[in-house]
């Protein structure tokens, strides 16, 4: 079982284990060693989001990597999907993204992307973790003449933005769509401004002034309230919100309603199906997907596969089933025929294009799916014991399932990126879902310290 890697890389409080300079240096050595064993003449590319701790982690990683003789290219502050694209197209052996995604600024983390542009598998992460934790066999390089060097990539966003425009097949909007965009004070701040400028898209852009500590602070895909209010205030057609590393998207319709990933997945799937691009007529989402989405796909005669939570697991299932589209409720949207990663910027371009081509407002497009009332409560936990072995919790879950019968469901799982236990309850009655969810959450609080 992995100790350092979670659902999406290594993550934790900056300057505390495992995100200390000392441990990050070991991580740098380990990923360099992994690359050396895997490839001839490997190189590593590093990027980061806007967190104040990003430089500390970047230089600690670089020290470890270059001490092993490998070259490091700095791509600067760019979105995670941009790093995935550049890793593949520029032939780097490994891409390293320094980010904690949607988490607050005081967290940071490391996401790893392989030379094919896909996030590393669990097995690959386990191999790297073993190298990091094995003090007796920790790699080192004694040949000082072979120490690696660094360089800065020239304009890394250019290739990525050209790729976005080509993938979305959009050069200029034919209709005047009024847009408000929220960059979460994150890695998408610079990319979105440049993208819209090149496409001559006029939009009001919010939260695009990162200062190192305001990333995801009451903004972005996790906190779209300000964006929704601005959409109403300005009578905009759509609001779009990224997260800290711009691999997620949340949308606000013209009425101020938040359109989460499940509804977006239905909209994109219909667009693909209408254009005869939905390979194998199948879609991949996760076990967290709303029951209403499954019912919608059934009506559309779409085969619906479910993966574990995490966009890399969605992608793995897409590759396994030959599906070209997948997504998560959280807003990770993957267009497998275009990209190897979830991409908030690509998703927003495609959504804008759907609105333009159909002539329908987002609220109308979202009616394709009826979302069953869903309540999620996140419980802070200091440890993550096996829930099935705690009678009070497992009995509460069984009791809840009996109450719901076949008219809802309960899902209790630990977050792979934060010290939290997530309790999700779906029921036809929202109040009933809230009551059941709160009861289970309270029991978890009392039994997991």
C-alpha positions in Angstrom: 0.0 0.0 0.0 1.3 3.5 -0.9 2.2 5.8 2.0 3.3 8.9 0.2 1.2 8.9 -3.0 -2.6 9.5 -2.8 -5.3 9.7 -5.5 -3.4 12.4 -7.3 0.3 12.4 -6.5 2.0 13.4 -3.2 0.3 16.1 -1.2 0.4 17.7 2.2 1.1 20.9 4.3 4.1 22.8 2.8 7.2 22.6 5.1 5.7 19.6 6.9 6.3 15.9 6.0 6.2 14.8 3.3 6.4 18.3 1.7 9.7 19.3 3.4 12.7 20.3 1.4 14.6 17.3 2.7 12.0 14.8 1.6 11.3 16.6 -1.6 15.0 16.3 -2.5 14.8 12.6 -2.0 11.7 12.5 -4.2 13.8 14.3 -6.9 16.5 11.7 -6.7 14.0 8.9 -6.8 12.2 10.2 -9.9 15.5 10.8 -11.6 16.6 7.3 -10.8 13.3 6.0 -12.1 13.8 7.9 -15.4 17.4 6.7 -15.8 16.3 3.0 -15.4 13.4 3.5 -17.8 14.9 5.6 -20.6 18.1 6.5 -22.5 19.1 10.2 -22.1 16.0 11.1 -20.0 15.1 14.7 -19.3 12.6 16.1 -16.8 10.3 19.1 -17.1 9.0 21.0 -14.0 6.0 23.4 -13.7 4.1 24.9 -10.8 1.0 26.7 -9.8 1.0 30.0 -7.9 1.5 28.9 -4.3 4.1 30.7 -2.3 5.8 27.4 -1.5 6.2 26.5 -5.1 9.8 27.8 -5.5 11.0 26.0 -2.4 9.7 22.7 -3.6 10.9 23.3 -7.2 14.5 24.0 -6.2 14.6 21.0 -3.7 13.3 18.7 -6.5 15.8 20.2 -8.9 18.7 19.6 -6.6 17.8 16.0 -6.3 17.2 15.5 -10.0 20.4 17.3 -11.2 22.5 15.5 -8.6 21.6 12.3 -10.4 22.9 13.8 -13.7 19.6 14.7 -15.4 18.7 17.9 -17.2 15.7 19.9 -15.8 13.6 22.3 -17.9 11.6 24.9 -16.0 8.2 25.6 -17.7 7.2 28.2 -15.1 3.6 28.8 -13.9 1.3 26.8 -16.3 -1.8 24.6 -15.9 -1.3 20.9 -15.1 -2.8 19.9 -18.5 -0.3 22.2 -20.2 2.5 20.3 -18.5 1.0 17.0 -19.6 0.9 18.2 -23.2 4.4 19.6 -23.2 5.9 16.5 -21.5 4.6 14.4 -24.4 5.1 16.7 -27.4 8.6 17.9 -26.3 9.8 14.3 -25.5 10.5 14.6 -21.8 10.9 11.5 -19.8 8.8 12.8 -16.9 6.7 15.9 -16.2 6.5 17.2 -12.6 3.7 19.5 -11.6 4.1 21.3 -8.2 0.5 21.9 -7.1 -2.2 21.0 -4.6 -4.9 21.5 -7.1 -8.1 22.9 -5.4 -6.6 22.8 -1.9 -5.8 26.0 0.1 -2.4 27.8 -0.4 -0.8 26.2 2.7 -0.9 22.8 1.0 1.3 21.8 -1.8 2.0 18.6 -3.8 3.7 16.8 -6.6 1.9 15.3 -9.6 3.9 13.1 -12.0 3.2 12.7 -15.7 4.9 10.1 -17.9 6.5 10.6 -21.3 3.2 9.6 -22.9 1.4 12.5 -21.2 -0.6 10.3 -18.9 -0.4 10.4 -15.1 1.7 7.6 -13.7 -0.2 4.4 -12.7 -0.4 3.2 -9.1 2.3 0.6 -10.0 4.7 3.2 -11.3 4.1 5.4 -8.2 4.7 2.4 -6.0 8.1 1.8 -7.6 9.1 5.4 -7.1 7.8 5.4 -3.5 9.9 2.3 -2.7 13.0 4.1 -3.9 12.1 7.2 -1.8 11.5 5.2 1.4 14.4 2.7 1.0 17.1 4.4 3.0 19.6 1.5 2.5 19.4 1.6 -1.3 18.8 5.3 -1.9 20.3 6.3 -5.2 23.2 8.7 -5.6 25.6 9.9 -8.2 29.3 10.3 -7.2 30.5 11.6 -10.6 30.4 15.4 -10.2 31.3 15.8 -13.9 27.9 14.4 -14.8 25.8 16.7 -12.7 22.7 17.8 -14.5 21.9 21.4 -15.5 18.8 23.5 -15.8 17.3 25.8 -18.4 14.1 27.8 -18.8 11.7 26.8 -21.6 11.0 29.7 -23.9 7.3 30.6 -24.0 5.8 27.2 -23.0 2.3 28.5 -23.2 2.4 29.2 -27.0 2.4 25.5 -28.0 -0.3 24.7 -25.5 -2.6 27.5 -26.5 -2.2 26.6 -30.2 -3.1 23.0 -29.2 -6.2 24.2 -27.4 -7.5 26.2 -30.3 -6.9 23.3 -32.7 -8.5 20.8 -30.4 -11.6 22.9 -29.8 -11.7 23.8 -33.5 -12.3 27.4 -32.6 -10.6 30.5 -34.0 -13.2 33.2 -33.5 -16.7 33.2 -32.0 -19.4 33.9 -34.5 -21.9 35.0 -31.9 -21.4 37.5 -29.1 -21.4 35.4 -25.9 -21.0 37.3 -22.7 -18.6 35.5 -20.4 -17.4 35.9 -16.9 -14.3 33.8 -15.9 -12.9 32.9 -12.5 -9.2 31.8 -12.6 -9.0 30.9 -8.9 -5.8 33.1 -8.6 -4.1 30.0 -9.9 -2.1 28.6 -12.8 -4.9 29.3 -15.3 -4.7 33.1 -14.6 -2.0 33.8 -17.3 -3.1 31.1 -19.7 -6.8 32.1 -19.8 -6.0 35.8 -20.4 -3.7 34.9 -23.3 -6.1 32.3 -24.7 -9.0 34.7 -24.7 -6.8 37.5 -26.2 -5.7 35.3 -29.1 -9.3 34.2 -29.8 -10.6 37.8 -29.4 -13.0 36.6 -26.8 -14.2 39.5 -24.6 -14.8 38.4 -21.0 -14.7 39.8 -17.5 -12.0 37.9 -15.7 -12.1 37.5 -12.0 -9.5 36.2 -9.5 -6.5 36.5 -11.9 -4.1 38.3 -9.5 -2.3 35.5 -7.7 0.0 36.6 -4.8 1.1 33.3 -3.5 -1.5 33.0 -0.7 -4.9 33.7 -2.4 -5.1 30.6 -4.7 -8.5 29.0 -4.3 -9.4 31.5 -1.6 -13.2 31.9 -1.8 -12.9 31.5 -5.5 -12.5 29.0 -8.3 -14.4 25.8 -9.0 -14.8 24.9 -5.3 -16.2 28.4 -4.4 -18.2 29.8 -7.4 -20.5 32.0 -5.3 -18.8 35.3 -6.3 -18.8 34.2 -9.9 -22.5 33.3 -9.8 -23.3 36.8 -8.4 -21.3 38.5 -11.1 -23.1 36.5 -13.9 -26.4 37.8 -12.6 -25.1 41.3 -12.0 -23.7 41.7 -15.5 -26.4 39.7 -17.3 -23.8 37.3 -18.7 -24.5 34.2 -20.7 -22.1 32.0 -18.8 -19.7 31.9 -16.0 -16.7 29.6 -15.9 -14.5 28.7 -13.0 -11.1 26.9 -12.9 -9.3 25.4 -9.9 -5.8 26.1 -8.8 -4.0 24.1 -11.5 -6.7 24.6 -14.1 -7.5 20.9 -14.7 -11.1 21.3 -13.4 -14.1 23.3 -14.6 -17.3 24.5 -13.0 -19.8 26.5 -15.0 -22.6 28.9 -14.0 -25.6 29.3 -16.2 -27.2 32.6 -17.1 -29.6 32.2 -14.2 -26.7 31.9 -11.7 -27.0 28.2 -11.1 -23.9 26.1 -10.7 -23.5 23.4 -13.4 -21.3 20.7 -11.9 -19.3 18.0 -13.6 -22.1 15.5 -14.0 -24.3 17.8 -15.9 -21.4 19.0 -18.0 -20.6 15.3 -18.8 -24.1 14.8 -20.1 -23.8 18.0 -22.3 -20.5 16.9 -23.8 -21.6 13.3 -24.3 -24.7 14.5 -26.2 -22.5 16.8 -28.4 -20.1 13.9 -29.1 -23.0 11.6 -29.9 -24.7 14.1 -32.2 -21.5 14.5 -34.1 -20.9 10.7 -34.3 -17.7 11.1 -32.4 -18.6 9.0 -29.3 -16.4 6.0 -29.9 -18.0 2.7 -28.8 -20.9 4.9 -27.7 -19.5 4.8 -24.2 -18.6 7.2 -21.4 -16.6 6.9 -18.2 -17.3 8.6 -14.9 -16.7 7.7 -11.3 -18.5 6.0 -8.4 -19.3 9.5 -7.2 -21.4 10.3 -10.2 -25.0 11.1 -9.6 -27.7 8.4 -10.2 -29.4 10.9 -12.5 -26.5 10.9 -14.8 -26.6 7.2 -15.1 -30.3 7.4 -15.9 -29.6 10.0 -18.6 -27.0 7.9 -20.3 -29.3 4.9 -20.2 -32.0 6.9 -22.1 -29.3 7.9 -24.6 -28.3 4.3 -25.1 -24.8 5.1 -23.9 -22.7 2.5 -22.2 -21.7 4.0 -18.8 -18.6 2.7 -17.2 -17.6 3.8 -13.7 -14.0 4.2 -12.4 -12.5 4.9 -9.0 -12.4 8.6 -7.9 -9.6 10.5 -9.5 -9.2 11.7 -13.1 -6.2 9.3 -13.7 -8.5 6.3 -12.9 -11.1 7.7 -15.3 -8.5 7.9 -18.0 -7.3 4.4 -17.3 -10.8 3.1 -17.7 -11.3 5.1 -20.9 -8.2 3.5 -22.4 -9.3 0.0 -21.2 -12.8 0.4 -22.7 -11.9 2.4 -25.8 -13.9 5.4 -24.7 -13.0 8.9 -25.8 -14.9 10.9 -23.2 -14.9 10.8 -19.4 -15.4 13.1 -16.5 -15.9 13.6 -12.8 -18.5 15.4 -10.7 -15.6 17.5 -9.4 -15.2 19.0 -12.9 -12.3 17.0 -14.3 -13.4 16.6 -18.0 -11.3 14.4 -20.3 -11.5 14.5 -24.1 -9.5 11.5 -24.9 -9.5 12.1 -28.6 -7.7 15.4 -28.0 -5.7 15.1 -24.7 -4.1 12.8 -22.2 -5.4 14.8 -19.2 -8.4 16.6 -17.8 -8.3 20.1 -19.0 -10.4 23.0 -17.7 -9.4 25.4 -20.5 -10.2 22.9 -23.2 -13.5 22.1 -21.5 -14.5 25.7 -21.3 -13.8 26.3 -25.0 -15.8 23.3 -26.0 -18.7 24.4 -23.8 -18.7 27.9 -25.3 -18.7 26.3 -28.7 -21.7 24.1 -27.9 -23.6 27.1 -26.7 -22.8 29.0 -29.9 -23.6 26.1 -32.2 -26.9 25.1 -30.5 -28.1 28.6 -29.8 -29.3 27.3 -26.5 -28.5 28.9 -23.1 -26.6 26.7 -20.6 -29.6 26.3 -18.4 -31.5 24.7 -21.3 -28.6 22.4 -22.2 -28.3 21.3 -18.6 -31.9 20.1 -18.6 -30.6 17.0 -20.4 -30.0 15.5 -17.0 -32.1 15.5 -13.8 -29.7 15.4 -10.9 -31.0 13.4 -7.9 -30.6 15.4 -4.6 -27.1 14.7 -3.3 -25.5 15.8 0.0 -21.8 15.5 0.7 -20.2 16.2 4.1 -16.4 16.2 4.5 -15.3 15.1 7.9 -11.8 16.0 9.0 -9.9 12.9 10.2 -6.4 12.5 11.7 -6.2 8.9 10.6 -7.8 6.6 8.0 -8.7 3.2 9.6 -10.7 0.6 7.7 -14.3 1.8 8.0 -15.7 -1.7 7.6 -14.0 -2.6 10.9 -15.6 0.1 12.9 -19.0 -1.3 13.9 -20.6 2.0 14.8 -19.9 3.4 11.3 -20.5 0.3 9.3 -23.8 -0.3 11.1 -24.9 3.3 10.5 -24.2 2.9 6.8 -26.2 -0.4 6.6 -29.1 1.3 8.5 -29.1 4.2 6.0 -29.1 1.9 3.0 -32.1 0.0 4.5 -33.9 3.4 4.9 -33.2 4.3 1.3 -33.9 0.9 -0.2 -33.6 1.3 -4.0 -34.4 5.0 -3.9 -30.9 6.3 -3.2 -27.4 5.3 -2.2 -24.7 5.9 0.4 -21.0 6.2 -0.3 -18.4 6.7 2.4 -14.7 7.0 1.4 -11.5 8.7 2.4 -10.2 11.5 0.3 -7.0 10.6 -1.5 -5.8 14.2 -1.5 -6.8 15.5 2.0 -7.2 14.3 5.6 -10.9 13.9 5.2 -13.6 11.3 5.1 -16.3 12.1 2.5 -19.9 11.1 3.2 -22.2 11.2 0.2 -25.9 10.4 0.3 -28.3 10.5 -2.6 -32.1 10.3 -2.1 -35.2 11.4 -3.9 -35.9 13.7 -1.0 -33.2 16.3 -0.3 -34.1 16.7 3.4 -33.9 12.9 3.9 -30.5 12.8 2.2 -29.2 15.6 4.4 -30.5 13.9 7.6 -28.9 10.6 6.8 -25.7 12.2 5.7 -25.4 14.3 8.8 -26.0 11.3 11.0 -23.3 9.2 9.4 -20.9 12.2 9.5 -21.5 12.7 13.2 -20.8 9.1 13.9 -17.6 9.3 12.0 -16.5 12.4 14.0 -17.1 10.5 17.2 -15.3 7.3 16.2 -12.3 8.5 14.1 -10.0 10.8 15.9 
